[in-house]
Amino acid sequence: MDNVQAHLEAVKSDPATQTETQAPQVLQIELSKVLVSKQVRSTFDEDELADLAKSIQQDGQRAPIEVTRSCEPGFYELLTGERRFRALGMLNASTVMAILVDKPKTNHDKTALQLVENIQREELTPLEIASAIHALSENGLSGKEIAQKTGKSTTWVSRYTSLNKLPDFIAELLENKATGDISLVLALHKVAKLDQGSAKKLASAVKAKRIGRKQIEDTLEELKSGKKVADSVEQPSLTAPNPDAIKYRLIKPEKFAAQVQAKLESGEKVKGRLLIDRFATINNEEVAEDWCWLELKDGTKACVKTSSVQLLRLNSL
């Protein structure tokens, strides 16, 4: 049986540490004895690591990491669980709970094992998955073999392989988490092959959260049919009102209905109606000019930062 497939069915432990039922034995290993080589995952969110460290501090390490014996006597090599390993390091822990498993036969077996582990935990970015698949391919594995090792379809492998060929301005959308929609990104790549200028405008609109996959697919169809791409891709989906058109309209405060989005002091985003008949006050004392009031959908009122207010719609009641 394939080394990685066997790992998926049961964690293989060192024979010296197995019980009579062949169940893997959980060990406590000194954190300093675990060596970390190049892993499939390359980016770690510091806030998420801090949250994980806090969880481990409160509830303990619930899931062990997986290690194999290192070539260096007395040391171990980390196979899976680097997030847990890093979080324990943040806590200055002296030991880590680990399962000792057989050393992967080849480097591509090791990469495939880490790829499967992280995919199952949904801990890899799309570009990290693409990079791992590329590494497996560089080691001589075909798309079909990679699919077998990861338990995925050849179509899935092909889609992520395509991400390795993205232009920088499209790859940045995934790197900066402007989108995680692989279909959107691949459609945008097809647009770029036909009209890079339009693709760059669309990418900017995606980054600004103004358009989604449908608009990009529509543009792709227009290009395929030979039509001229509309310039509207540069425009926001919600257009700001013309100041000249509303400059001399008299609207009573209670009839003013500017729907806006803004941030509370905590940073939480909220939507509601901007109130122009009420000053921002705290304990009946007028506060700085950078605060104003919104009436939220549930009828409650919230004090928000004026500088964070974004107009969504303007009309009168």
N, C-alpha and C positions, 0 to 999 in steps of 0.2 A: 504493500500500500504506500502511496506517495507520502513523504515525510510530513508535508503540510496538511494533507487531508487527514492523516492520522491524528494530528494535533487538534483538528476541529472536533473530532469525535471524543477524544479524551486527552487530558494533559499527561504527557509522558514524563515520569520522574526518574531520577537516578535509581538504579536497582538497589543501591545500598540504603536508600531511604524509604523504599516501598514497604507496605505492610503485606500481610498474607493475601489480602484481597486486591493487591496491586493499586490501591488508592494512593494518590500522590500525598506526600507528607509535607505539611507546611512548616517551614523553618524560620527561625529568627536569625537574620544575618546582619552583621555590622554594616551600617550604611557606607562607611569608608572602604569597605571591601568590595563594593559593587562598582564595576567599571562601565562607563557608558560610551559606546562607539557610535558611529553614524546611524541615526534612526530614520524611519520613514517620515515621521512627523518632525517638522523643523520649526514651526511657529507655536508659541505658547502665550495665551492671553494672561497677563499678570494678574488681572482682577479675578479671573476664573481660578487661577492657581491659588490666590489668596483665599477665595471661598472654599476651595477643596481643602486647603490647610486648616481652615477654621472648622470644617466638618470633621476632619480626622482628629483634630484636637478635642472636639466635643464627644464624638462617637467612636473614635478609634479607627484604625485602618481595616475596613471591612473586606476588601479584595486584595489578595496578595499579588505582588509583581511576579514575573517569571524570569528566571536567570538560568544560565548554564555555566559550567566550569570554565574559567579563563585559562589561557595558556600560562599565565603567571600564577605560580603556586599560591594557594590560600586566597585567591581572588575569584570573583564571579563576574560574568558579563551579562549586562541587562539585555533581555530580549523584548519584553513587553511591560508596559506600566510606567513609562517615564513621567507622566503627569503625577502619579502617586509618589514616585521617587523624588521628584522636585519639590512637591508639597511637604514631604517629610523633611527635606533639607531646609526648607523655610522655617520649620519648627525646631531645627537643630536636634532632630531625633538621633539617637545613637544606633538604633536597629530598625530593620524593615522586615515585614512579613513577606516571605517569598516561597515559591515553589521551584525546585530544582528540576529542570527538564533536560532531555538529550540535546546535545549540540546539533543544530541544523547541518545537514550533510554538505550543503553548498551555500554560497552567499545569496544566490537567488532564492533558495529555500528560506533563508533567514528574512529576506526582504518580503517575500510572499506571506510569511507567518505574521510579521509586523503589520503588513497591509490589511490582512484579514482581521486581526485583532482590533485595529483602529477603525476599520469600516463598521464592524459589529458594534462598536461603542460610539460610532458617529463622531469621531474626534479628529478627523482629517479634513483639511480644506480641499476643494476640488483640484487646486493646482498641486497639492501634496500627493493626492492620489495619482494624478497624471504623471508626476515626477517619478513615483514609485513604479508605475507601469513601464515608464521609459527605461528605468534601471533594469527591470526584468527583461525587457526587450533587448537591451544592450548586452545582457548576459546570454543571449541566444534563444530566448523563449519566444514562441510564436503567440499570436493573439489567442489561439485556441488553447494553448498550454497555460497561458496566464489565466484564462477564464476557468479552466479546470482547477488550478491551484487556489484561486480566490473564491470559487463557488459562484461566480457571476457568469452572465451570458457574454458571448463574443461581441454582441452589440454594445453592451455596457463598456467593455474594454475599448472598443473602437471609439466610442464617444469621448472617453477620458483621454485616449491617445491624441485625439484631435486638439485637446487643450494645450498640448506642447507646441503647437504650431501657431498659436495666437499672436497677433501683433501686440506690441507693448501696451498701446492705448486701450486694447480690449482686455488683456490680461490684468491690467490695473483695476478693472471693475471687480474682479474676483479677489485680488490681493487686498483691496481697500474695503471689501464687503459691501460694495455698492449694490451688488446682486449676488445671489447664489444660484440663480436659475441657469442651468447648463444649456437648456434649449434656447434661451434668449441669447446667450453668449455665442453659441454655434451659429445661430441665425445671423447675428451681427457680423460674424466672421465671413459668412457668405456674402453679405452686403459689401463688406470691405473689398472682397475680390472683384466686385463689379464696379464699385464707386467708393473709393476710400474717403473722399470728402464727405459724402453723406453719412458714411459709417462713423466718422469722427463726431459729426453733429449729433447723431443718435446716441453715441457713447456719452457725450456731455449731458444729453437729456436724461439718460438712464442714471447717471451720477447725481443729477439734481432731483431724481425721483419724479420726473415729469411724465415719463412714458414707460410702458412695459413691453412684454414679449409681442403682443398683438400688433402694436404700431411698427415694430421692427419687421415682423413677418409680412405685414402689409407693404412696407417699403421694399422688401425683397421681391415680392410679387410684381410690384410696379416696375422695378428694374429689369426683371426677367421678361416682362411684356414690352419693354422698350419705352415705357412712359417716363416722363420727366418727374423726378422726385419732388414733391411739394416742399416749399421752404418752411412749412409749418412745424417741421421737426425741431426747429430752433426755438419755437415759442412755447411758453408754459401752457399746460392744459387749462389752467385757471387764469385768465387774463385780468390784469389790474384795471380798475375803472379809469376812464378818461377824466382827469381833474377838471377840465374845462366844462364837461357835461354836468358836473354836480356842484360847481363852484357857487352858483347863485341859488341853489335849491334850499328852501327853508324847511328843515326837518325838526320836529319837536324831539327833545331828548328821549322821551319814552317811546317814540316811534323809530328811533335810530336802530338799524338792524345790521350792523357790520359783524359778520361771522368771521372769527379769527382763531388762530392757533397761537398759544403762548406757553411759557414755562412758569411753573410755580417756583417758590424759593428753593424747594427741594430738588429742582431740576426736572420734575415730572412734566410731561407735555399734556396740555388740556385744550379743549375746543369749547367755544361759547360765544355769546354776544357781548361785544364791547360796550360798556356803560359809559356814557358821556355826561351823565347827570349826577355823578358821584365821585368825590375825590378819594384817593387812596389814603386811608388813615389807619393808624394803630393806636388803640387806647385814646380815641378822640383827638389824636395829635396828627397833623398833616405830615406825611413822610416825604421822602425824596421824590423828585419828579419822575424817576425811573420806575414808578409803580402805578398800576391802574387796576380797575376792577372788571371782571368778566362775570356774566351770568351763565352758568353751565346748564346743560340739558335738563338736569334734574331740578332746576330752579334755585340751587344754591349759588352763592357768590364766592368768588375767589380772587385774591390779590395776586397779580402777576407782574413780571418784569416788562415794562413798556418796550425795552430794547429787543425783547424776544418775540413781540407780537408780529404775526404774519397774517396779512389779509387773505381770506378765502373767498368771501362774497360780500357785496355791498348792495343793500336795497333798503327801502323803508317799509315799515309794517302797515 
